[in-house]
Amino acid sequence: MSDAPIRVLIVEDDAGILRFVRMALEAEGLQVFEAASLKRGLIEAGTRRPDLVVLDLGLPDGDGVDFIRDLRGWSEMPVIVLSARSAEAEKIKALDSGADDYLVKPFGTGELLARVRSLLRRRARSSAEDSAILSFGDIRIDLPRRVVERAGAPLHLTPLEYRLLTHLCAHPDRVLTHRQLLKAVWGAAHEADTQYLRVFMAGLRKKVEADPSQPRHLITETGVGYRFLP
């Protein structure tokens, strides 16, 4: 087994924030690389091949969203956005472009590290995933047989509920926007039908959550979308 440290690339032009984030990540034993511009960030991502990218959106030579779009053309490495842009439209734009998470400045070290650990766990699961069985709580999903069980008993899901659940489960710990989910499950013609998605999500929670009013696995990201927590 390789003992190589986990590598994180920070793309940030604010020296104070860069130093703060670097110190927090290095205290966790992570190897950190830096870039202060969009162009340099893409070069570093291509040459260093980090396990995760921490990205500012307001870069001196372009928008971080363009960085994400370029990166997604050749890599699925996780990206956490750090930005002072707090509007929901900005979050949705970054997430729709392929970011995995979004943290608004100012932020605390604890929250940043929790998001980093979460995405690194997802990446590790994805890299090692040979199993066709998904499970969380008392739910078990047999993908080849398309069978869902709850506490060992068969659980009936409609075809759309099954597609919604398995798509969320395929992207654990990642924020999926309304548009991404609607396009993946219902098709491009339904990308604006957010109320439709809310109705299905409510029904799905009643079937898979122990307490649908306080879900532990199918989490709402207000105004943005949903996140699946295993």
Steps between C-alpha positions, in 0.01 A plus 500: 500500500629845412593737783496805273332799668169630375559799270286814501528791258389845622414748224470834680646846439441642849826439689333511842232244416754285318722490809203426728374212283850359446573491874168326570557234235863437590400459865288206377807343339405592143755604236405843363576668169410859409395705199395866495334510158263300280767419243757392759234301683421293191871437441546387860189280484632336184854443626442432872180296454375589849241298689292814558486866394404794723398779264424871526265634231638854477836446334707778339498346151150355487204346680545184705193356326706489179768309692237241602365463147848453357594251772183296448603449139771258617468429873246418772727607788287654778474880514397709801420861416591769753338828405364827636214464251211392720206531258322171423536569127879508537503174696278331243717623215816356656336170598332458160842553342639205695608620846438246776444740789477872574614687810429870545768732641558562784507137615638307794786253494281225644240525226761514224679191628170312542414572135849393391481173695154430361609540137818300553291215644277513193801490273645202687170311477471578130856388428452170681143434400455153356189414696161508335334530842428843651389542859426774752307494823275193473471535119670253266501544119594208275582677172521199264166366623348849543375391842466735799455373856433672829601311814506182291150540358425590135439873447290606202627803309355634178742502203555876539554470875755225436686708242501804729628302799772314310620819330535671838674193644745500210620846610533478880593813695459713187249782452286427193298794373132482409597535134756218515253261663211589271716458191645166619173345614227662287694633202600843366139600430427504875799704625274776634245276679637550851160456667470161330833401653394616848189282487700191404765573762234528769356164396842338489587625848181342637621166370872506591543738796434396859355849562406673171456833680865486614681313221847365569589384149305703240597853603356823360742771391257791520433666166771293331427127501567188705789308654513127578679411825571126538 
